Amino acid sequence: MKINIGWLYPDLMNTYGDRGNIIALSHRAKMMGIKSAVNKISINEPGDLILKMDILFMGGAQDKQQEIVNQDLKNKGLFLKKAINDGVPGLYVCGAYQFLGKYYKEADGKIIDGIGVFDLYTESSKFGDPRCIGNIVIESTLFPKIKLVGFENHGGRTYLADKKQAFATVFKGYGNNGEDKTEGIYFKNSFGTYLHGPILPKNPEIADYLIEKALERKYRNVGVERDRPLKKINNSWEEKARSWVIDRL
């Protein structure tokens, strides 16, 4: 078994150590007995390469880098939207999460269009509003009986059209907007989230979920049954680290 991991804009969208999510996916796939290949897809690569991936990942960035990516997504966005709607598992953090919504409204009222695959919009924080920054603890029905942790740092406030699509409920922190206790979005095997940290090494259950969904989709679509069960991974150290963060908060 083998999965292709598509890392979108690694040279531009990679703040707060989000490359650790790629490392976690590759490492955990290996520990499960699965081969993986990381494919870097940036402004010089063709957009249809996205459709050949089994898992997709894109992180966040500063404003200048995000402007470059936003322009390139006018071409690649159609391929990315198709992949997500077709159920390709993915993780989209912070700026990437915002890009996949309908639009981002800046403080001066300027509207920056997103690709519109997620039914949400983001607005820049109003004057005097605190920046959403700090450690965050969330709870998700996708991972019952587990508190997930991360680090958020965003000025934008994101609002979902349907709060039932939220990835999680905020236990400690701001989440999407600091108002409605929602965090991120879960849509057709894709996660949008504000959790940096990076999120996957701190919460290996999400990494395993993405890998499982990728395998289910890939081998179902080609009519091949998986030939062996996945190897189990001991997460005791990850669980201890996560508990330590939660206890501090």
BELPE-V461668 format. One record per residue. N is the residue number from 1. PSI is psi in whole degrees, -180 to 180 (* if undefined). Layout:
BEGIN
{{N/PSI} {N/PSI}}
END
This chain:
BEGIN
{{1/143} {2/143} {3/146} {4/122} {5/122} {6/116} {7/106} {8/126} {9/53} {10/-26} {11/-12} {12/-37} {13/82} {14/59} {15/163} {16/34} {17/25} {18/-14} {19/-20} {20/-24} {21/-37} {22/-43} {23/-43} {24/-44} {25/-46} {26/-44} {27/-44} {28/-34} {29/-44} {30/-43} {31/-26} {32/-8} {33/24} {34/134} {35/146} {36/152} {37/130} {38/123} {39/117} {40/124} {41/105} {42/-157} {43/-20} {44/-6} {45/151} {46/145} {47/-30} {48/-10} {49/-29} {50/-37} {51/-10} {52/2} {53/152} {54/-26} {55/142} {56/146} {57/138} {58/135} {59/-159} {60/176} {61/178} {62/169} {63/-44} {64/-46} {65/-37} {66/-31} {67/-41} {68/-46} {69/-40} {70/-38} {71/-42} {72/-30} {73/-13} {74/-23} {75/-47} {76/-16} {77/-36} {78/-39} {79/-42} {80/-42} {81/-42} {82/-44} {83/-46} {84/-45} {85/-26} {86/-2} {87/14} {88/121} {89/142} {90/160} {91/125} {92/116} {93/132} {94/-106} {95/-39} {96/-41} {97/-46} {98/-40} {99/-31} {100/-5} {101/-170} {102/-44} {103/165} {104/125} {105/116} {106/170} {107/-32} {108/5} {109/-6} {110/136} {111/126} {112/115} {113/140} {114/-173} {115/-9} {116/22} {117/-30} {118/136} {119/79} {120/167} {121/161} {122/139} {123/143} {124/147} {125/148} {126/158} {127/128} {128/-15} {129/142} {130/149} {131/142} {132/95} {133/140} {134/177} {135/146} {136/143} {137/131} {138/162} {139/135} {140/139} {141/-18} {142/-25} {143/72} {144/150} {145/16} {146/133} {147/128} {148/149} {149/159} {150/-169} {151/128} {152/148} {153/90} {154/146} {155/-28} {156/150} {157/125} {158/138} {159/125} {160/142} {161/-35} {162/107} {163/-17} {164/-16} {165/-2} {166/139} {167/-40} {168/171} {169/138} {170/125} {171/-39} {172/124} {173/-162} {174/-49} {175/-144} {176/-42} {177/-1} {178/7} {179/-49} {180/8} {181/13} {182/152} {183/125} {184/-165} {185/150} {186/122} {187/115} {188/53} {189/6} {190/138} {191/129} {192/135} {193/159} {194/4} {195/108} {196/-162} {197/-48} {198/165} {199/-38} {200/-42} {201/-32} {202/-26} {203/75} {204/-19} {205/-34} {206/-41} {207/-46} {208/-36} {209/-45} {210/-43} {211/-45} {212/-46} {213/-37} {214/-43} {215/-43} {216/-46} {217/-45} {218/-49} {219/-24} {220/-43} {221/-28} {222/6} {223/26} {224/129} {225/144} {226/136} {227/-7} {228/154} {229/153} {230/146} {231/139} {232/144} {233/135} {234/116} {235/21} {236/-40} {237/-40} {238/-40} {239/-37} {240/-43} {241/-41} {242/-41} {243/-36} {244/-42} {245/-47} {246/-42} {247/-37} {248/-32} {249/*}}
END
